[in-house]
């Protein structure tokens, strides 16, 4: 498709389980971002990649969160030993080029994660 | 870090005009962005400003004053489909990540 694709759309897990969320960016987009959005709030930055390089992971809440983009296209956000406070919508965004000042980020529909 | 402030809710009637204000405090600035988000859907890019002044895109316009750390999104000729959350975001100079406000929920009534 033409847009950013995320899967699954919904994920329910028990506390303590590991989860993996997938993002397929727009073809050719160099930059990829992950955000976390709590109900009624704006997205909060987690991490970003330029190609396969993770340039900033300062927003990851704890060392239970891990993101990768091994071939510079698809990215996976992994959460280990999930906690209830991890329940949120996880949004992925991509943009054509990190350095291009006129490049907006384009978002996927997100994965709604619920931890029971 | 960034601190972004925008009103929580606004209500208007069809055909009217709504102005959503956004103020920010940033350690670095490289653009003010506006996104529209319907419930359960992706934020959709609307407009951005890097330089001072007004940018017009159809029924939507966005304004920026960097000296005042202030911008607004103007929605004209409101339609029912414009009922959504509108997110103000600032792009950081250093690494281009976006810092978002909490969003303004706009409700358009007939």
Backbone of each chain as ProteinMPNN parsed JSONL, in Angstrom:
{"seq_chain_A": "XXXXXXXXXXXXXXXXXXXXXXXXXXXXXXXXXXXXXXXXXXXXXXXXXXXXXXXXXXXXXXXXXXXXXXXXXXXXXXXXXXXXXXXXXXXXXXXXXXXXXXXXXXXXXXXXXXXX", "coords_chain_A": {"N_chain_A": [[0.813, -1.196, 0.0], [0.212, 2.383, -0.08], [0.647, 3.797, 2.208], [1.895, 4.063, 5.652], [2.159, 1.001, 7.254], [0.962, -0.871, 9.957], [1.189, -3.631, 12.179], [0.193, -6.015, 14.702], [-3.203, -4.645, 14.483], [-4.546, -4.599, 16.835], [-3.594, -5.733, 20.048], [-3.665, -7.961, 22.649], [-2.322, -8.825, 25.699], [-1.069, -10.774, 28.413], [0.078, -9.613, 31.559], [3.575, -9.569, 31.893], [4.159, -11.041, 29.637], [5.93, -11.135, 26.501], [5.867, -8.858, 23.731], [5.654, -8.086, 20.219], [5.732, -5.557, 17.889], [4.973, -4.503, 14.631], [6.196, -2.49, 11.946], [5.719, -1.241, 8.732], [7.212, 0.977, 6.749], [6.55, 3.772, 4.501], [7.452, 3.082, 1.186], [10.818, 3.64, 0.376], [11.217, 5.603, 2.228], [13.479, 7.069, 4.393], [13.708, 7.745, 7.078], [12.467, 6.653, 10.225], [10.123, 6.572, 12.823], [9.078, 5.874, 16.17], [6.278, 6.219, 18.285], [4.488, 6.636, 21.364], [1.161, 6.655, 22.379], [-0.97, 7.679, 24.788], [-4.32, 7.405, 26.049], [-6.284, 10.155, 25.177], [-4.145, 11.854, 25.023], [-1.325, 13.481, 23.386], [0.922, 12.002, 20.936], [3.921, 10.496, 22.213], [7.364, 10.694, 21.841], [9.417, 7.886, 21.146], [11.619, 6.517, 19.809], [14.004, 6.79, 17.039], [15.02, 5.977, 13.67], [17.483, 6.225, 11.145], [17.696, 4.942, 8.105], [19.147, 1.853, 8.808], [20.241, 2.567, 11.166], [19.913, 3.308, 14.552], [19.33, 6.293, 15.783], [18.447, 7.761, 17.932], [17.287, 6.871, 21.018], [16.186, 7.873, 23.221], [13.63, 8.226, 24.223], [12.575, 5.799, 24.987], [10.882, 4.032, 27.491], [11.959, 2.205, 29.347], [14.46, -0.372, 29.89], [13.112, -2.535, 29.023], [12.027, -2.089, 26.64], [12.669, -2.335, 23.222], [13.911, -1.614, 20.004], [14.265, -2.276, 16.536], [15.664, -2.174, 13.218], [16.698, -3.794, 11.019], [17.31, -4.024, 8.217], [16.905, -1.568, 7.252], [14.319, -1.006, 6.447], [11.554, -2.387, 7.216], [10.483, -2.191, 10.614], [10.673, -3.283, 14.016], [9.152, -3.07, 17.136], [9.81, -4.126, 20.281], [8.543, -5.278, 23.332], [9.422, -6.337, 26.407], [8.459, -8.525, 29.095], [5.872, -7.38, 29.767], [4.055, -4.673, 31.296], [1.199, -3.29, 33.019], [1.131, -0.551, 32.672], [2.166, -0.258, 30.174], [0.15, -0.311, 28.385], [-1.251, 1.182, 25.627], [-1.508, 3.148, 22.594], [0.623, 2.392, 19.991], [2.412, 4.148, 17.751], [3.748, 4.329, 14.508], [5.845, 6.207, 12.384], [6.963, 7.546, 9.263], [9.37, 9.301, 7.281], [10.577, 10.972, 4.345], [13.271, 11.844, 4.227], [15.611, 12.495, 6.702], [17.022, 14.881, 6.834], [15.734, 16.688, 5.245], [14.087, 19.603, 5.282], [11.474, 20.103, 4.653], [10.01, 17.819, 5.006], [7.306, 16.133, 6.153], [6.251, 13.922, 8.813], [4.713, 10.827, 8.257], [2.069, 8.967, 9.459], [1.222, 5.652, 10.661], [-1.752, 3.64, 11.362], [-1.44, 2.631, 13.86], [-0.805, 0.397, 16.672], [-2.939, -0.91, 18.987], [-2.3, -1.614, 22.177], [-3.105, -3.709, 24.806], [-2.666, -4.542, 28.106], [-3.298, -7.083, 30.278]], "CA_chain_A": [[0.0, 0.0, 0.0], [0.928, 3.637, -0.208], [0.875, 4.423, 3.5], [2.603, 3.305, 6.678], [1.341, -0.124, 7.685], [1.36, -1.43, 11.236], [0.473, -4.85, 12.577], [-1.254, -6.109, 14.512], [-3.944, -3.428, 14.843], [-4.875, -4.742, 18.252], [-2.858, -6.797, 20.705], [-3.959, -8.14, 24.055], [-1.343, -9.732, 26.298], [-1.072, -10.842, 29.875], [1.244, -9.0, 32.198], [4.737, -10.447, 31.934], [4.441, -11.595, 28.314], [6.649, -10.301, 25.551], [5.107, -8.558, 22.523], [6.415, -7.513, 19.106], [4.882, -4.737, 17.035], [5.67, -4.355, 13.355], [5.925, -1.288, 11.143], [6.205, -1.169, 7.346], [7.133, 2.391, 6.36], [6.333, 4.067, 3.086], [8.603, 2.65, 0.412], [11.791, 4.68, 0.069], [11.403, 6.538, 3.338], [14.721, 6.793, 5.102], [13.561, 7.953, 8.521], [11.352, 5.937, 10.852], [9.929, 7.003, 14.21], [8.073, 5.217, 17.008], [5.669, 7.053, 19.32], [3.506, 6.011, 22.244], [0.072, 7.589, 22.619], [-1.93, 7.305, 25.82], [-5.675, 7.883, 25.777], [-6.504, 11.573, 25.433], [-2.881, 12.585, 24.991], [-0.619, 13.466, 22.121], [1.983, 10.985, 20.87], [5.195, 10.752, 22.883], [8.471, 10.103, 21.093], [10.148, 6.766, 21.731], [12.918, 6.276, 19.178], [13.975, 6.897, 15.593], [16.047, 5.374, 12.841], [17.792, 6.662, 9.789], [18.033, 3.633, 7.534], [19.176, 0.823, 9.85], [20.889, 3.11, 12.361], [19.05, 3.889, 15.583], [20.046, 7.519, 16.135], [17.973, 8.317, 19.199], [16.36, 6.0, 21.742], [16.047, 8.535, 24.512], [12.252, 8.182, 24.692], [12.168, 4.462, 25.432], [10.617, 4.18, 28.927], [12.811, 1.351, 30.181], [15.241, -1.328, 29.1], [12.241, -3.601, 28.515], [11.647, -1.677, 25.287], [13.76, -2.502, 22.277], [13.469, -1.442, 18.627], [15.279, -2.595, 15.529], [15.327, -1.965, 11.798], [17.939, -4.404, 10.549], [17.613, -3.83, 6.805], [16.589, -0.197, 6.874], [12.94, -0.803, 5.986], [10.639, -2.799, 8.282], [10.972, -2.036, 11.98], [9.935, -3.988, 15.057], [9.252, -2.6, 18.51], [9.594, -5.253, 21.177], [8.394, -4.961, 24.748], [9.599, -7.56, 27.198], [7.884, -8.548, 30.453], [4.954, -6.245, 29.717], [3.39, -4.186, 32.498], [-0.08, -2.656, 32.686], [1.371, 0.826, 32.218], [2.563, -0.277, 28.762], [-1.067, -0.239, 27.575], [-1.278, 2.444, 24.885], [-1.407, 2.965, 21.148], [1.999, 2.581, 19.522], [2.366, 4.696, 16.403], [4.965, 4.381, 13.715], [5.809, 7.243, 11.353], [8.152, 7.596, 8.414], [9.531, 10.482, 6.438], [11.43, 10.654, 3.201], [14.684, 12.057, 4.512], [15.733, 13.185, 7.99], [17.612, 16.198, 6.698], [14.937, 17.54, 4.38], [13.299, 20.407, 6.212], [10.073, 20.128, 4.272], [9.445, 16.484, 5.017], [6.505, 15.786, 7.321], [6.178, 12.513, 9.162], [3.454, 10.188, 7.902], [1.806, 7.987, 10.514], [0.35, 4.512, 10.503], [-2.935, 3.64, 12.228], [-1.046, 2.266, 15.205], [-1.186, -0.856, 17.325], [-3.504, -0.672, 20.32], [-1.822, -2.675, 23.067], [-3.779, -3.798, 26.104], [-2.014, -5.504, 28.992], [-4.265, -7.487, 31.308]], "C_chain_A": [[0.856, 1.26, 0.0], [1.311, 4.223, 1.139], [1.727, 3.57, 4.414], [1.662, 2.221, 7.206], [1.869, -0.687, 8.997], [0.546, -2.677, 11.533], [1.037, -5.361, 13.888], [-1.942, -4.774, 14.825], [-4.289, -3.418, 16.323], [-4.078, -5.918, 18.813], [-3.224, -6.808, 22.179], [-2.968, -9.16, 24.607], [-1.495, -9.715, 27.802], [0.204, -10.2, 30.401], [2.386, -10.011, 32.301], [5.099, -11.059, 30.593], [5.258, -10.602, 27.491], [5.762, -10.059, 24.324], [6.04, -7.949, 21.472], [5.447, -6.804, 18.17], [5.665, -4.392, 15.771], [5.249, -3.077, 12.637], [6.55, -1.427, 9.759], [6.099, 0.287, 6.889], [6.783, 2.543, 4.884], [7.618, 3.728, 2.324], [9.53, 3.822, 0.086], [12.021, 5.676, 1.179], [12.58, 6.121, 4.191], [14.517, 6.801, 6.613], [12.321, 7.242, 9.047], [11.331, 6.278, 12.328], [8.898, 6.106, 14.886], [7.615, 6.21, 18.083], [4.712, 6.191, 20.146], [2.426, 7.036, 22.541], [-0.891, 7.014, 23.649], [-3.272, 7.937, 25.487], [-5.812, 9.362, 26.131], [-5.252, 12.428, 25.434], [-2.305, 12.599, 23.579], [0.438, 12.374, 22.118], [3.247, 11.448, 21.577], [6.295, 9.994, 22.15], [9.133, 8.963, 21.864], [11.553, 6.652, 21.143], [12.836, 6.566, 17.695], [15.214, 6.318, 14.935], [16.248, 6.196, 11.578], [18.407, 5.451, 9.1], [18.064, 2.601, 8.668], [19.748, 1.344, 11.169], [19.866, 3.73, 13.308], [19.775, 5.102, 16.16], [19.628, 8.107, 17.468], [17.004, 7.33, 19.816], [16.059, 6.575, 23.11], [14.634, 8.463, 25.076], [11.784, 6.821, 25.172], [12.041, 4.471, 26.952], [11.524, 3.35, 29.826], [13.584, 0.402, 29.283], [14.405, -2.528, 28.673], [11.818, -3.324, 27.07], [12.879, -1.738, 24.38], [13.217, -2.357, 20.863], [14.608, -1.766, 17.685], [14.731, -2.35, 14.136], [16.511, -2.5, 10.993], [18.296, -4.158, 9.092], [17.201, -2.448, 6.317], [15.201, 0.009, 6.302], [11.984, -1.136, 7.124], [11.292, -2.63, 9.65], [10.076, -2.816, 12.934], [10.209, -3.331, 16.396], [8.896, -3.764, 19.413], [9.506, -4.761, 22.609], [8.472, -6.271, 25.516], [8.925, -7.399, 28.564], [6.893, -7.378, 30.609], [4.322, -5.956, 31.076], [2.104, -3.477, 32.078], [0.127, -1.23, 32.162], [1.862, 0.896, 30.774], [1.345, -0.183, 27.842], [-1.178, 1.153, 26.946], [-1.406, 2.102, 23.403], [0.032, 3.277, 20.74], [1.943, 2.951, 18.046], [3.745, 4.67, 15.764], [4.789, 5.477, 12.659], [7.074, 7.159, 10.505], [8.184, 8.908, 7.652], [10.628, 10.195, 5.426], [12.9, 10.748, 3.568], [14.801, 12.899, 5.764], [16.191, 14.626, 7.812], [16.764, 17.168, 5.891], [13.94, 18.316, 5.222], [11.822, 20.388, 5.889], [9.394, 18.77, 4.36], [8.64, 16.228, 6.273], [6.597, 14.289, 7.602], [4.774, 12.009, 8.842], [3.244, 9.006, 8.837], [0.987, 6.804, 10.019], [-0.816, 4.605, 11.473], [-2.62, 3.202, 13.654], [-1.447, 0.864, 15.609], [-1.697, -0.503, 18.711], [-3.157, -1.859, 21.195], [-2.532, -2.598, 24.401], [-3.121, -4.899, 26.912], [-2.966, -5.814, 30.154], [-3.566, -7.89, 32.606]], "O_chain_A": [[2.083, 1.19, 0.073], [2.208, 5.063, 1.213], [2.217, 2.508, 4.03], [0.515, 2.496, 7.559], [3.063, -0.948, 9.139], [-0.631, -2.768, 11.184], [2.22, -5.172, 14.171], [-1.312, -3.872, 15.377], [-4.318, -2.371, 16.969], [-3.908, -6.948, 18.16], [-3.108, -5.795, 22.87], [-2.801, -10.239, 24.038], [-1.993, -8.75, 28.382], [1.258, -10.244, 29.766], [2.195, -11.148, 32.733], [6.215, -11.546, 30.416], [5.267, -9.4, 27.756], [4.999, -10.938, 23.922], [7.078, -7.375, 21.801], [4.462, -7.388, 17.717], [6.844, -4.039, 15.822], [4.098, -2.649, 12.716], [7.744, -1.694, 9.625], [4.992, 0.777, 6.663], [6.731, 1.57, 4.132], [8.722, 4.048, 2.766], [9.09, 4.858, -0.413], [12.923, 6.508, 1.09], [12.672, 4.982, 4.65], [15.077, 5.975, 7.333], [11.27, 7.231, 8.406], [12.362, 6.277, 13.0], [7.958, 5.636, 14.246], [8.412, 6.924, 18.692], [4.204, 5.168, 19.685], [2.733, 8.168, 22.915], [-1.541, 5.996, 23.413], [-3.339, 8.9, 24.722], [-5.496, 9.772, 27.248], [-5.296, 13.601, 25.807], [-2.729, 11.844, 22.704], [0.814, 11.872, 23.177], [3.6, 12.627, 21.548], [6.167, 8.801, 21.877], [9.374, 9.061, 23.068], [12.547, 6.685, 21.868], [11.743, 6.592, 17.13], [16.28, 6.189, 15.537], [15.312, 6.776, 11.028], [19.492, 4.994, 9.462], [17.093, 2.491, 9.416], [19.737, 0.634, 12.175], [19.058, 4.569, 12.908], [20.722, 4.956, 16.933], [20.379, 8.874, 18.07], [15.997, 6.985, 19.198], [15.718, 5.847, 24.043], [14.447, 8.622, 26.282], [10.686, 6.709, 25.717], [12.979, 4.868, 27.643], [11.822, 3.756, 30.95], [13.386, 0.377, 28.068], [14.922, -3.443, 28.033], [11.318, -4.208, 26.374], [13.961, -1.265, 24.725], [12.168, -2.919, 20.548], [15.776, -1.551, 18.006], [13.522, -2.324, 13.907], [17.236, -1.732, 10.361], [19.479, -4.089, 8.758], [17.156, -2.192, 5.114], [14.914, 1.062, 5.733], [11.638, -0.259, 7.916], [12.482, -2.888, 9.827], [8.881, -2.986, 12.691], [11.359, -3.068, 16.747], [7.803, -4.323, 19.318], [10.301, -3.926, 23.041], [7.683, -7.189, 25.294], [8.834, -6.299, 29.109], [7.062, -6.513, 31.468], [4.088, -6.854, 31.884], [1.944, -3.108, 30.914], [-0.625, -0.765, 31.305], [1.965, 1.984, 30.207], [1.501, 0.007, 26.636], [-1.197, 2.165, 27.647], [-1.412, 0.935, 23.013], [0.579, 4.315, 21.111], [1.489, 2.172, 17.208], [4.759, 4.953, 16.402], [3.701, 5.645, 12.11], [8.128, 6.745, 10.987], [7.152, 9.535, 7.413], [11.474, 9.319, 5.611], [13.685, 9.85, 3.262], [14.139, 13.931, 5.87], [15.78, 15.501, 8.574], [17.058, 18.363, 5.863], [13.038, 17.725, 5.814], [10.995, 20.633, 6.767], [8.297, 18.599, 3.828], [9.214, 16.115, 7.356], [6.973, 13.501, 6.735], [3.78, 12.68, 9.121], [4.12, 8.154, 8.99], [0.178, 6.921, 9.098], [-0.88, 5.515, 12.3], [-3.439, 3.382, 14.555], [-2.299, 0.231, 14.987], [-0.994, 0.118, 19.508], [-3.651, -2.967, 20.988], [-2.557, -1.55, 25.047], [-3.025, -6.043, 26.467], [-3.376, -4.925, 30.901], [-4.229, -8.257, 33.576]]}, "seq_chain_B": "XXXXXXXXXXXXXXXXXXXXXXXXXXXXXXXXXXXXXXXXXXXXXXXXXXXXXXXXXXXXXXXXXXXXXXXXXXXXXXXXXXXXXXXXXXXXXXXXXXXXXXXXXXXXXX", "coords_chain_B": {"N_chain_B": [[14.024, 20.105, 26.617], [10.585, 19.992, 25.47], [7.621, 21.987, 25.775], [4.343, 21.997, 25.116], [1.406, 23.785, 24.582], [-2.07, 23.729, 24.171], [-5.588, 24.37, 23.65], [-8.028, 22.274, 25.291], [-10.599, 21.54, 24.372], [-12.903, 22.519, 21.782], [-15.86, 23.92, 20.424], [-17.999, 24.322, 17.644], [-20.238, 25.58, 15.086], [-21.49, 24.21, 11.978], [-20.036, 25.569, 9.042], [-18.877, 27.674, 10.319], [-15.939, 29.375, 11.735], [-12.945, 28.257, 13.242], [-10.306, 28.826, 15.494], [-7.383, 27.42, 16.551], [-5.19, 27.751, 19.058], [-1.683, 27.57, 19.785], [0.956, 27.355, 21.97], [4.435, 27.272, 22.732], [7.343, 26.032, 24.433], [10.636, 25.619, 23.922], [13.74, 23.837, 23.581], [15.01, 23.832, 21.264], [14.157, 24.71, 17.91], [12.54, 23.778, 14.971], [10.375, 23.993, 13.302], [6.776, 24.125, 13.198], [4.127, 21.962, 13.414], [0.978, 20.683, 12.266], [-1.459, 18.252, 12.903], [-4.254, 16.198, 12.087], [-6.431, 14.089, 13.843], [-8.642, 11.516, 13.766], [-10.729, 9.563, 15.902], [-9.232, 6.557, 16.828], [-7.718, 6.416, 14.565], [-4.903, 7.107, 12.325], [-2.735, 9.907, 12.953], [-3.034, 12.591, 10.697], [-1.175, 14.474, 8.46], [-1.471, 17.996, 8.256], [-0.485, 20.697, 7.986], [2.42, 22.862, 8.022], [4.739, 25.17, 9.549], [7.723, 26.882, 9.179], [8.943, 29.32, 8.899], [8.057, 32.668, 9.945], [4.647, 33.735, 9.662], [1.753, 33.234, 7.538], [0.411, 30.222, 6.327], [-1.483, 28.865, 3.788], [-3.79, 26.34, 3.074], [-6.181, 25.344, 1.288], [-9.173, 25.019, 3.04], [-7.912, 25.179, 5.421], [-5.609, 26.972, 7.412], [-2.39, 27.889, 8.631], [-0.47, 29.523, 11.127], [2.515, 31.183, 12.225], [4.503, 32.633, 14.764], [7.612, 33.084, 15.576], [9.014, 34.668, 17.39], [7.207, 35.031, 19.402], [6.79, 32.47, 20.178], [4.532, 31.049, 19.275], [1.671, 29.792, 17.61], [-1.045, 29.151, 15.313], [-3.847, 27.199, 14.187], [-6.18, 27.574, 11.689], [-9.427, 26.841, 10.979], [-11.673, 26.915, 8.45], [-15.021, 27.443, 7.146], [-16.395, 25.264, 8.404], [-17.013, 21.749, 8.451], [-18.991, 18.824, 9.138], [-17.351, 16.604, 9.097], [-14.987, 17.576, 9.987], [-14.848, 17.301, 12.662], [-12.748, 16.249, 15.102], [-9.58, 15.404, 16.657], [-7.036, 17.81, 16.993], [-3.691, 18.11, 16.595], [-0.948, 19.854, 17.77], [2.45, 20.208, 17.021], [5.93, 20.397, 17.688], [8.97, 20.499, 15.974], [12.124, 19.333, 16.789], [15.269, 20.982, 16.675], [17.648, 19.62, 16.739], [17.367, 16.826, 16.272], [15.11, 16.333, 14.823], [12.855, 15.051, 15.825], [9.381, 14.92, 16.74], [7.558, 16.819, 19.09], [4.6, 16.641, 20.76], [1.564, 18.445, 21.515], [-1.243, 17.918, 23.778], [-3.469, 17.795, 22.241], [-6.379, 19.164, 20.644], [-9.736, 18.784, 20.908], [-12.093, 19.129, 18.531], [-15.423, 19.829, 18.057], [-17.949, 19.744, 15.748], [-21.048, 21.109, 15.231], [-24.345, 20.725, 13.931]], "CA_chain_B": [[12.755, 19.48, 26.321], [9.551, 20.82, 24.838], [6.346, 22.105, 26.457], [3.391, 22.449, 24.095], [0.095, 24.038, 25.177], [-3.189, 24.019, 23.28], [-6.829, 24.152, 24.393], [-8.475, 20.886, 25.328], [-11.795, 21.328, 23.562], [-13.567, 23.65, 21.144], [-17.098, 23.544, 19.743], [-18.457, 25.333, 16.697], [-21.299, 25.108, 14.194], [-21.154, 24.067, 10.564], [-19.872, 26.808, 8.3], [-18.18, 28.676, 11.133], [-14.479, 29.385, 11.743], [-12.332, 27.93, 14.524], [-8.861, 29.065, 15.579], [-6.771, 26.635, 17.623], [-3.903, 28.356, 19.404], [-0.646, 26.673, 20.297], [2.17, 28.01, 22.439], [5.451, 26.259, 22.994], [8.634, 26.358, 25.04], [11.493, 24.591, 23.358], [15.188, 23.989, 23.657], [15.419, 24.001, 19.867], [12.951, 24.806, 17.091], [12.744, 23.562, 13.545], [9.104, 23.887, 12.608], [5.524, 23.863, 13.917], [3.335, 21.078, 12.578], [-0.393, 20.391, 12.673], [-1.998, 16.983, 12.46], [-5.636, 15.882, 12.428], [-6.554, 12.683, 14.216], [-9.948, 10.985, 14.118], [-10.627, 8.523, 16.921], [-8.82, 5.239, 16.365], [-7.028, 6.479, 13.28], [-3.585, 7.717, 12.319], [-2.633, 11.359, 12.751], [-2.847, 12.953, 9.294], [-0.494, 15.762, 8.332], [-2.27, 19.078, 7.692], [0.242, 21.91, 7.621], [3.55, 23.186, 8.877], [5.381, 26.476, 9.396], [9.098, 27.027, 9.642], [9.161, 30.766, 8.948], [6.913, 33.44, 10.424], [3.642, 34.09, 8.687], [0.567, 32.424, 7.316], [0.409, 29.233, 5.253], [-2.872, 28.524, 3.49], [-4.001, 25.109, 2.319], [-7.616, 25.138, 1.19], [-9.948, 25.592, 4.147], [-7.074, 25.236, 6.612], [-4.441, 27.861, 7.373], [-1.6, 27.839, 9.859], [0.304, 30.744, 11.358], [3.607, 31.044, 13.18], [5.322, 33.763, 15.202], [8.705, 32.486, 16.342], [9.404, 35.548, 18.491], [6.211, 34.824, 20.464], [6.643, 31.019, 20.4], [3.071, 30.936, 19.157], [1.11, 29.528, 16.305], [-2.436, 28.716, 15.354], [-4.467, 26.538, 13.041], [-7.476, 28.177, 11.407], [-10.3, 25.969, 10.198], [-12.756, 27.739, 7.901], [-16.15, 26.733, 6.519], [-16.383, 23.979, 9.089], [-17.896, 20.672, 8.037], [-19.138, 17.826, 10.19], [-16.211, 15.688, 9.054], [-13.833, 18.207, 10.641], [-14.843, 16.911, 14.079], [-11.555, 15.413, 15.287], [-8.559, 16.0, 17.509], [-6.015, 18.509, 16.224], [-2.453, 18.036, 17.349], [0.13, 20.787, 17.493], [3.726, 19.549, 17.292], [7.144, 21.153, 17.408], [10.096, 19.664, 15.572], [13.364, 19.719, 17.455], [16.319, 21.322, 15.725], [18.797, 18.712, 16.77], [17.178, 15.477, 15.763], [13.924, 16.286, 13.983], [11.704, 14.363, 16.394], [8.241, 15.777, 17.022], [6.977, 16.858, 20.428], [3.191, 16.952, 20.541], [0.64, 18.835, 22.558], [-2.218, 16.884, 24.128], [-4.514, 17.773, 21.235], [-7.618, 19.926, 20.84], [-10.889, 18.096, 20.333], [-13.048, 20.049, 17.906], [-16.734, 19.24, 17.774], [-18.728, 20.569, 14.836], [-22.477, 20.82, 15.396], [-25.197, 21.179, 12.815]], "C_chain_B": [[11.775, 20.463, 25.721], [8.324, 20.848, 25.722], [5.375, 22.743, 25.479], [2.026, 22.617, 24.737], [-0.932, 24.382, 24.113], [-4.463, 23.74, 24.056], [-7.297, 22.714, 24.287], [-9.625, 20.632, 24.371], [-12.276, 22.637, 22.948], [-14.801, 23.117, 20.418], [-17.525, 24.677, 18.823], [-19.54, 24.725, 15.814], [-20.791, 24.997, 12.764], [-21.059, 25.416, 9.881], [-19.094, 27.881, 9.041], [-16.662, 28.531, 10.979], [-13.991, 29.072, 13.156], [-10.836, 28.206, 14.448], [-8.314, 28.315, 16.787], [-5.375, 27.199, 17.876], [-2.948, 27.323, 19.992], [0.549, 27.509, 20.731], [3.173, 26.934, 22.842], [6.661, 26.865, 23.688], [9.581, 25.248, 24.625], [12.964, 24.888, 23.609], [15.773, 24.168, 22.262], [14.171, 24.003, 19.016], [13.302, 24.658, 15.626], [11.421, 23.307, 12.857], [7.943, 23.561, 13.526], [4.614, 23.099, 12.972], [1.932, 20.912, 13.157], [-0.845, 19.083, 12.047], [-3.457, 16.886, 12.894], [-5.711, 14.397, 12.772], [-8.004, 12.372, 14.575], [-9.737, 9.799, 15.058], [-10.267, 7.183, 16.292], [-8.068, 5.23, 15.05], [-5.664, 7.145, 13.42], [-3.676, 9.235, 12.309], [-2.327, 11.628, 11.276], [-2.258, 14.345, 9.206], [-1.396, 16.791, 7.659], [-1.4, 20.203, 7.141], [1.47, 22.057, 8.491], [4.065, 24.578, 8.566], [6.8, 26.396, 9.95], [9.448, 28.504, 9.81], [7.897, 31.449, 9.448], [5.929, 33.708, 9.289], [2.563, 33.039, 8.555], [0.779, 31.487, 6.132], [-1.022, 28.791, 5.018], [-2.936, 27.278, 2.628], [-5.496, 24.83, 2.295], [-8.347, 25.798, 2.34], [-9.119, 25.756, 5.414], [-5.894, 26.171, 6.389], [-3.694, 27.706, 8.681], [-0.679, 29.04, 9.913], [1.382, 30.478, 12.384], [4.221, 32.406, 13.478], [6.412, 33.186, 16.091], [9.116, 33.355, 17.529], [8.466, 35.397, 19.674], [6.057, 33.366, 20.845], [5.175, 30.621, 20.34], [2.679, 30.629, 17.73], [-0.357, 29.2, 16.442], [-2.804, 28.011, 14.074], [-5.86, 27.125, 12.885], [-8.263, 27.234, 10.505], [-11.498, 26.796, 9.736], [-13.833, 26.857, 7.272], [-16.283, 25.323, 7.084], [-17.426, 23.012, 8.542], [-17.939, 19.634, 9.158], [-17.921, 16.898, 10.242], [-14.942, 16.275, 9.692], [-13.794, 17.925, 12.139], [-13.734, 15.881, 14.289], [-10.684, 16.064, 16.352], [-7.494, 16.619, 16.617], [-4.77, 18.649, 17.098], [-1.457, 19.067, 16.851], [1.439, 20.088, 17.855], [4.879, 20.448, 16.895], [8.246, 20.174, 17.033], [11.367, 20.224, 16.179], [14.448, 19.986, 16.421], [17.363, 20.228, 15.614], [18.529, 17.39, 16.071], [15.857, 15.266, 15.036], [12.762, 15.493, 14.572], [10.631, 15.379, 16.703], [7.838, 15.67, 18.489], [5.561, 17.396, 20.281], [2.543, 17.567, 21.766], [-0.357, 17.714, 22.79], [-3.358, 16.791, 23.122], [-5.717, 18.602, 21.639], [-8.742, 19.185, 20.154], [-11.877, 19.132, 19.825], [-14.325, 19.29, 17.587], [-17.519, 20.216, 16.912], [-20.188, 20.146, 14.943], [-23.273, 21.4, 14.237], [-25.93, 22.47, 13.17]], "O_chain_B": [[12.104, 21.627, 25.493], [8.003, 19.846, 26.361], [5.559, 23.887, 25.062], [1.53, 21.689, 25.375], [-0.688, 25.229, 23.254], [-4.446, 22.966, 25.013], [-7.0, 22.021, 23.314], [-9.633, 19.638, 23.645], [-12.086, 23.714, 23.512], [-14.791, 22.013, 19.873], [-17.424, 25.851, 19.181], [-19.734, 23.51, 15.798], [-19.791, 25.612, 12.394], [-21.886, 26.299, 10.105], [-18.697, 28.885, 8.45], [-16.169, 27.699, 10.217], [-14.55, 29.558, 14.139], [-10.18, 27.863, 13.464], [-8.741, 28.553, 17.917], [-4.497, 27.13, 17.016], [-3.362, 26.341, 20.608], [1.09, 28.282, 19.941], [2.798, 25.831, 23.241], [6.957, 28.051, 23.543], [9.358, 24.078, 24.937], [13.365, 26.033, 23.817], [16.913, 24.609, 22.114], [13.196, 23.345, 19.376], [14.213, 25.303, 15.107], [11.344, 22.499, 11.932], [8.09, 22.824, 14.501], [4.36, 23.545, 11.852], [1.727, 20.989, 14.369], [-0.654, 18.83, 10.857], [-3.846, 17.42, 13.933], [-5.132, 13.557, 12.083], [-8.534, 12.891, 15.557], [-8.707, 9.126, 15.015], [-10.914, 6.733, 15.346], [-7.808, 4.169, 14.482], [-5.314, 7.673, 14.476], [-4.599, 9.794, 11.717], [-1.47, 10.975, 10.682], [-2.778, 15.287, 9.804], [-2.01, 16.513, 6.629], [-1.548, 20.613, 5.99], [1.56, 21.46, 9.564], [3.86, 25.103, 7.472], [7.028, 25.9, 11.053], [10.158, 28.887, 10.74], [6.805, 30.885, 9.384], [6.31, 33.881, 8.131], [2.472, 32.096, 9.341], [1.259, 31.897, 5.076], [-1.704, 28.382, 5.957], [-2.254, 27.16, 1.61], [-6.019, 24.156, 3.183], [-8.171, 26.989, 2.595], [-9.561, 26.392, 6.37], [-5.266, 26.168, 5.33], [-4.293, 27.424, 9.719], [-0.176, 29.512, 8.893], [1.211, 29.666, 13.292], [4.432, 33.222, 12.581], [6.152, 32.836, 17.242], [9.523, 32.83, 18.566], [8.866, 35.608, 20.818], [5.278, 33.044, 21.741], [4.653, 29.952, 21.231], [3.269, 31.134, 16.774], [-0.859, 28.996, 17.547], [-2.177, 28.189, 13.029], [-6.632, 27.167, 13.844], [-7.819, 26.877, 9.414], [-12.249, 27.317, 10.56], [-13.597, 25.701, 6.92], [-16.283, 24.333, 6.352], [-18.551, 23.391, 8.217], [-17.049, 19.573, 10.007], [-17.515, 16.461, 11.319], [-13.958, 15.568, 9.909], [-12.821, 18.268, 12.812], [-13.774, 14.785, 13.729], [-11.006, 17.13, 16.877], [-7.094, 16.031, 15.612], [-4.806, 19.228, 18.184], [-1.163, 19.142, 15.658], [1.52, 19.439, 18.898], [4.814, 21.166, 15.898], [8.434, 19.15, 17.69], [11.648, 21.419, 16.095], [14.532, 19.292, 15.408], [17.889, 19.951, 14.536], [19.39, 16.889, 15.348], [15.522, 14.138, 14.672], [11.767, 15.278, 13.881], [10.92, 16.558, 16.904], [7.783, 14.578, 19.055], [5.354, 18.482, 19.738], [2.909, 17.263, 22.901], [-0.334, 16.693, 22.103], [-4.126, 15.83, 23.138], [-6.036, 18.727, 22.821], [-8.703, 18.979, 18.941], [-12.428, 19.914, 20.6], [-14.303, 18.247, 16.933], [-17.731, 21.368, 17.292], [-20.521, 18.974, 14.767], [-22.914, 22.422, 13.653], [-26.688, 22.994, 12.353]]}, "name": "protein", "num_of_chains": 2, "seq": "XXXXXXXXXXXXXXXXXXXXXXXXXXXXXXXXXXXXXXXXXXXXXXXXXXXXXXXXXXXXXXXXXXXXXXXXXXXXXXXXXXXXXXXXXXXXXXXXXXXXXXXXXXXXXXXXXXXXXXXXXXXXXXXXXXXXXXXXXXXXXXXXXXXXXXXXXXXXXXXXXXXXXXXXXXXXXXXXXXXXXXXXXXXXXXXXXXXXXXXXXXXXXXXXXXXXXXXXXXXXXXXXXX"}
